[in-house]
Amino acid sequence: MANNNTGRNRVLVPEAKKALDSFKLEVANELGISNYDSVDKGNLTARENGYVGGTMVKKMIEQAQNQMK
């Protein structure tokens, strides 16, 4: 299978991938999406998938802002 990565959703620091995956599962669980790690993401709605990613970004921005205080 060819790598069609266009630069989006690319982990810029490969060492952070494991932490990001763990964070993604934590957020999905908080949002009530059970078994997010084992479910086929293609079977989830765009809203569900987007909600996980959007919530992750929101939390990361909040954390960065708190560190700037």
Secondary structure, DSSP 8 states (H G I E B T S, - for coil): ------STT--SSGGGHHHHHHHHHHHHHHTT-TTTTTS-GGGS-HHHHHHHHHHHHHHHHHHHHHHH-
